[in-house]
Amino acid sequence: MIFRTYEGRYSIQHPEKYTGNPASIQYRSLWEKKMMKYCDHNPNVLKWGYETVRIPYVSPLDKRYHRYLVDFYLKLRNKQGKIEHLLIEVKPKKQTRPPEKKTYKTKQYVQDIYEYGVNEAKWKAATAYCQKRGWEFRILTEDHLG
């Protein structure tokens, strides 16, 4: 397997907090790695998992059901001492909003539109999933993790 400089395996320090297999945690971006460190070392994060929650969604491209693996699940104690459950997606800010309209529809522009449409469908499904459980869904970007 070829690793890019922003990919790697995360060495967990507090395996008792991790809900998956602590021997096989692999990040795909430095922002995901930063989030993993936060979850691992923050005493208010009681449990966490990486790509442990699967949510069905309908893709706008093929109108079929797919499974969305949300980046992070967190069970944490908030500032008021209350237990909260969060699902968190880590994305570049550019991918969290529709692409700017272009005069010429390049292949990249069309691909960006498709990617945003699929992401939007995933995020709507994740929001509904969380609402049913009294959880919260958040998207974090480089503005939050930078």
C-alpha positions in Angstrom: 0.0 0.0 0.0 1.3 3.4 -0.9 0.9 6.1 1.7 0.8 9.8 1.0 2.4 12.1 3.5 -0.9 13.0 5.0 -2.0 9.3 5.5 -0.9 7.0 8.2 -1.7 4.8 11.2 -2.6 6.4 14.5 -1.0 5.0 17.6 -3.7 5.3 20.3 -2.6 6.2 23.8 -5.9 5.4 25.6 -7.3 2.3 23.9 -10.0 1.9 26.6 -11.8 5.0 25.1 -11.8 3.6 21.6 -14.9 1.8 20.3 -13.3 0.0 17.4 -10.1 -2.0 16.9 -7.3 0.2 18.4 -4.6 -1.7 16.4 -6.0 -0.6 13.0 -6.8 3.2 13.1 -5.7 4.8 9.9 -6.2 8.5 9.1 -6.5 9.9 5.6 -5.7 13.5 6.4 -3.7 15.5 8.9 -7.0 17.0 10.1 -8.3 13.6 10.9 -5.1 12.8 12.7 -5.5 16.0 14.7 -9.1 15.0 15.6 -7.9 11.6 16.7 -5.3 13.2 19.0 -8.0 15.4 20.4 -10.3 12.5 21.1 -7.6 10.3 22.5 -6.2 12.9 24.9 -9.2 15.0 26.0 -10.5 13.7 29.3 -14.0 14.9 28.5 -14.2 12.5 25.5 -15.4 9.3 27.2 -15.6 7.1 24.1 -14.8 7.6 20.4 -14.6 5.8 17.2 -13.4 6.3 13.7 -15.6 5.2 10.8 -17.6 3.0 13.2 -21.1 4.4 12.4 -22.8 3.5 9.1 -25.8 5.4 7.9 -27.9 4.5 4.8 -28.5 7.3 2.3 -29.8 7.6 -1.2 -27.3 8.9 -3.7 -28.6 11.6 -6.0 -26.4 10.2 -8.8 -27.9 6.7 -9.1 -31.0 6.9 -6.8 -29.8 3.8 -4.9 -29.0 3.2 -1.3 -25.4 3.4 -0.1 -23.7 3.4 3.3 -22.1 6.5 4.7 -19.2 5.9 7.1 -19.2 9.0 9.3 -15.6 10.0 10.2 -16.0 10.2 14.0 -18.4 9.1 16.8 -17.9 10.8 20.2 -19.5 10.3 23.6 -18.4 13.2 25.7 -19.1 15.2 28.8 -19.9 18.8 28.0 -19.0 21.9 30.2 -22.2 21.4 32.2 -21.3 17.8 32.9 -24.0 16.4 30.6 -23.3 13.4 28.4 -23.5 14.2 24.6 -23.2 12.0 21.5 -21.8 13.5 18.4 -21.1 12.4 14.8 -18.4 14.4 13.2 -17.4 14.6 9.5 -14.0 16.2 8.8 -13.9 17.9 5.4 -12.0 20.7 3.6 -14.1 23.8 3.7 -14.2 23.9 -0.1 -16.1 20.6 -0.1 -18.8 21.9 2.3 -20.4 24.4 0.0 -21.7 24.2 -3.6 -19.1 24.8 -6.3 -19.1 28.3 -7.7 -20.9 28.4 -11.0 -18.6 28.5 -14.1 -19.2 29.8 -17.6 -17.5 26.6 -19.0 -18.4 23.3 -17.4 -15.1 21.6 -17.1 -14.7 17.9 -16.0 -13.5 19.1 -12.6 -16.5 21.4 -12.2 -18.9 18.6 -13.0 -17.1 16.3 -10.6 -17.2 18.9 -7.9 -21.0 19.2 -8.4 -21.5 15.5 -8.2 -19.3 15.2 -5.1 -21.1 18.0 -3.3 -24.5 16.5 -4.2 -23.5 13.1 -2.7 -22.0 14.8 0.4 -25.2 16.8 0.9 -27.3 13.6 0.7 -25.0 11.9 3.3 -25.2 14.9 5.6 -29.0 15.1 5.5 -29.1 11.3 6.3 -26.6 11.8 9.2 -28.6 14.8 10.6 -31.8 12.7 10.5 -30.0 9.7 12.1 -28.8 12.0 14.9 -32.1 13.7 15.5 -33.8 10.3 16.0 -31.3 9.6 18.8 -31.0 13.0 20.4 -27.4 13.3 19.1 -25.8 16.0 17.1 -24.1 16.0 13.6 -21.3 18.4 12.9 -19.0 19.1 10.0 -15.5 20.3 11.0 -13.2 22.0 8.5 -9.7 23.5 8.6 -11.2 26.5 10.3 -12.0 24.3 13.3 -9.0 22.0 13.2 -6.3 24.3 11.7 
